[in-house]
């Protein structure tokens, strides 16, 4: 029996909860991204924070993508999976000396610098090694991504990046530092942006800032506009692949790219989210006073997004074709927030039924924890079961 894209009989024999990845969909998505970026000479660095599963990384690295990292261990994971150091960018507001030294030793492509103190530390550590670090300045463009406050990153009040008001001072300081080389500007306004037109104000701001740097006689070789393209959590089967064509075309039309300048992207969610699902089994069906609870063996330890910022994942009962009934689907964790969906219609559900939480390939497995001494969910792949 197959329901949707899920081979139910094969999945029945696997201990739940676990992550299931559709490798065909991932490969299709990567192919489309490569085709669309090639049109304009754009460079794509996969944002490892979305999913650092070793096989996922290897599949992406094999297609020639670069890597966007936000920790030293992510840099190591990228190298181990086959991403060349020459395609690795390293962002993050709190890079430690250990992480910076490691990245310097690997000769990564670029540090995305997020503060003046960080700039000074990179210069100091590079000097001790007799090296010059390539850097891009992460600038807050003060563009509202109109998304959840926890995943908005481009406003002046966010912890990320440098304020535009400080740029003249930054340029002055850079002229005094001998062991950093400014090669680019970096931006990232937020995540899960569904209306691609929101990126137009970012393009306008990038164009304005380019003019500012040119007036100060500073040449910028690389523009990195980050990521943020959203996916369709409501209808993953209707829209398994995001609108990459419209997304990259928008930047091509609105960015005023200088001669010889290269534009970089750091997409993560849009690449891996739809290929992954969390598979869980029903432990109990509990009748409350006015609600019926489906208690499953997956919890917020396996997929924290709904508890963390009220994120929605479509839930399907792939074991049942019975009429629809309304349930609260909850996990076993000793926290009231361990709820996946409330007042949600599922095919009538019984103990042992298998449920899937869709669109969980991004910020799912990577954010899993062992709270309540639970085991981490294991990954399985469509071409390996």
Number of C-alpha atoms within 10 A of each C-alpha: 10 11 14 10 10 17 14 15 12 12 17 14 8 13 12 19 23 22 23 23 24 19 19 13 18 22 17 14 20 19 12 17 22 17 12 17 20 12 12 14 13 19 19 25 25 29 25 27 18 21 24 20 15 12 13 18 22 18 17 22 20 11 13 17 21 27 33 27 25 20 21 20 12 18 25 17 20 26 18 13 20 16 25 19 19 13 18 25 26 24 23 18 16 14 20 15 13 11 17 21 18 16 23 21 12 16 17 19 20 24 30 28 28 24 20 16 9 18 20 16 15 25 19 17 19 20 16 10 12 10 17 18 25 21 22 27 25 28 27 25 25 18 20 18 26 16 16 14 13 11 16 20 25 25 20 18 11 16 13 23 27 22 19 15 10 11 16 13 10 16 15 11 13 18 12 9 16 14 20 23 16 21 18 23 23 25 26 25 28 24 24 20 21 17 12 18 12 15 23 16 16 24 20 15 17 24 16 12 17 20 13 14 15 11 10 12 10 15 15 18 17 19 24 25 22 23 25 26 23 21 23 19 19 14 13 18 14 8 13 20 23 21 17 20 14 13 16 18 14 16 20 18 11 16 17 15 18 14 7 9 16 17 23 22 25 24 24 27 27 28 29 30 27 27 27 27 27 27 28 24 24 22 18 16 18 13 11 8 5 6 13 17 20 23 21 25 18 27 25 25 25 27 26 22 20 16 19 12 12 14 13 16 23 17 21 18 23 22 22 17 12 11 10 13 13 17 23 20 24 22 25 17 17 11 11 10 16 21 20 26 19 14 13 14 17 22 17 16 25 16 14 15 18 23 24 24 20 24 28 27 28 25 21 23 26 17 17 19 17 11 13 10 8 14 13 16 22 15 16 16 16 17 9 7 10
